[in-house]
Amino acid sequence: MSKQTIAVIDYGMGNLHSVASALEHIAPQANIIISSDRRDINNAERVIFPGVGAIRDCMAEIRRLKFDKLVPELLASGKPVLGICVGMQALFGHSEENNGVDCIDLLPGEVKFFGDKLVENDERLKVPHMGWNTVKQTVDHPLWHHIGQGDYFYFVHSYYALSGAPEQVIGRCHYGLDFDVALCHNNLAAVQFHPEKSHAAGLQLLKNFSQWQPDQ
């Protein structure tokens, strides 16, 4: 059996090499590539759609490279796609960041600012939400295989997602308020946290993604 290729989409806005290194660790038999070439990405069996930074800059590069057209094509082909951090937020229709930015519009819901006055137990919480936090698994999904309920994942974000389709939510988090951090719809999965920085739990999630068969 030929080994599968996992492509990390390169539009200049993500921890690409950290993601690739994590994938090489959990899927040593796979061919891991970082590419902005549509042919390379289309030929891969699985695709990671990462993102770090301001959504305005991310969407500008995504549109310049026509990845806003490519990602829907990948999903239509049936291959598994995983959005990470801003890569997840870019899948929504709109983000409040940078005075409002239109995104790819594949997931219903909204991306909102935590605010400057986020309070918990009379204590002001820092924004961005940065560091380790627990994730509540809301659905028994293959991406959670061998990951404990309430395990910690690593976050860095000032904007959070609220899905408009509760049936797509597979994980939630609390930081001053409740928000959605893991989504799945058919062959599309997306997470707000950084699995490549989340030690054992994050590596396990990437391993699960590398073996995930959405049609089963």
N, C-alpha and C positions, 0 to 999 in steps of 0.2 A: 504494500500500500504506500503510495507516495505521501510524503509529509505535507501537512497543510501549511499555508502561508497566512500569517496574521499581519495585516497592514496597519500602521499607525499613520493617520492622515497628517501631513505636514503643511500647515499654513502659517508657520512661524509664531504660533501663539500657544505653546504648551510645553510641559516637561517631557518632551518627546523621548529623550534618551533615558530618562528615569523609567518611563513606561516601557520602553523597549527592553531595558535591562531586567525589569521585573518579569516581563513576558518570557525572556530567554531563560530565566531561572525556573519558572513554573511549567514551561512547555519546551524543554530542551530539544525535543524532536521536531519542533515546528521551525519554519523559516520566518523570521521576524524582519520586517522591512519598515523603514520610515520613508515616506514618499509623498510627493505632491503630484506625481504622474498618474493621471486618470486610468491609464491602462494597467499600471501596477496595482492600483487600488481595486479596480474592477476584477482583476485576475485572482485576488486574494480570496480565501475561503471565509475569513472573518476580518472585521474592520474595527479599529478603535478611533473614536472621534474626540480628541482631547481639547483642552482650552484653558488658558490662564491669561488674566489681564482684563482690560476694560472691554465690555461687550461691543462698543462702537468700533474699536480697532479690530476685534475679532471678526465681526460681521463684514467690515470693509474688505478684509483679506479673503474671507469665505466667498463673498460675492465676486471679487476680482478673479479668483481662481475657479469660479462657477461651481464651488462645492455645495452651494445651496441647491443646485440642480442634481449634483452627484449623489448626495446622501439619500434623497428620495428614490433615486434609481437603484441604489444599493439595497434599500429596503424592499423595493418591488421585486428584486431578484431573489429575495428570500434568505440572503446570507445574514448571519448575526452581526449586529452593529452595537457597539457600546460607547455611549457618550460619557465624558468625565468632566466634572466641574463646569467651567464655562461652556464646554462642549454639550453638557446637558441643558444649560440655560438657553443656548442658541437654538435648541430644538423647539422651544416655545414660540408663540406668535409675536410676543412683545416683552421687552424688559424695561423697567423703570430707570435703569442705569443710564448715565450720560443724557439726562433730560428726555429719555424715552427713545428706544431703538427697536425697529421692526426686525424680527428674526426669521427663522426658516419656516416656522408655523407647521410643525409636524405633531406637536403635543398640545392638547387643550390646557388652558390654565394661565397663570401669570407669574412673573418674576418681580419680586418686590424688595424694597430697601428695608433692612432691619430698623433703620431710624437712628437718630442721635440720642434718643432717650429710652433705650431698651433697659427695662428694670426687672429684676427678679428678687423677691424678698427684701425690698427697699434698697437694693444694691444696684448701682448703675453697671450694666454689662458693656464690655468693650466691643466695638465694631471696628474692623471685621471680626466675625466669629472665627477664631484661629486656635487650633489645637485639637485635642482629642475629645470626642464625645461619643456617647452610646447611640446605637441605632436600634430602634424597635422594628423587628420584622413583622409586617402586618399580613404577609402571605407566605405559606410554605412553598417557596419557589426554588428551582434548581440552582439559581445563583447563590442561595444561602446554604448550599450543601456543606456540611462540616464547619459551619460558622455558628457560634453560639448566639442565642437571643440576648440582646443587650451588649454585644461585643463592641469594642471601641474602634472608631475609624478617625482618620485625620482630616480636618476641615480647614480651609482658608477661603472665606467669602463674606462679602458685605450685603449680598442680595440672596434671597431665598425663593424657592419655587413652591407654589401651591397648585396642584393639579386640578384641572376641571373635570377629570374623569377618575373618581375614586377607585374604580376597578383596575386602574393601571398602577396604582401605588402599591409597592411591595416593601417599602421601608420608610420610617419617619424618624424625626429627631426633635429634641426640644432645646432651645436656647432663648429664653425669654418668652418664646412662643413656639407652637408646634408647626413644623413644616415638613415637606416631602423631600426625601433624600435619595430614594431609589424607586425607579419607575420601570415598568415593562409593558410593552404592547406588541404582540406578535413576535417578530424577530428583532425588535428594537429594545435595548435596555439602556438605562442612563442612571448615573449616580452623581450626587453633589460632592461627596468626599473624594479624596485622592487614594485609590486602592494601592497605587505604587508607593505611597508613603505610609501605609497603614499596617506595616509589619505582617504578622502571620494571617490575620483576618483578611487584609487587603490582598495578599498573595493568593489566599484560598479563593477569593472572589474572582480574581483574574484566571485562576486555574479552572474554576467552574465555568467561566465564560468561554474558555478555550475548548471546553468539552460540551457546551450547551447545544442541544438539538431542539430548537423552538417548535418544530412540527411534531414532536413526540409527546 
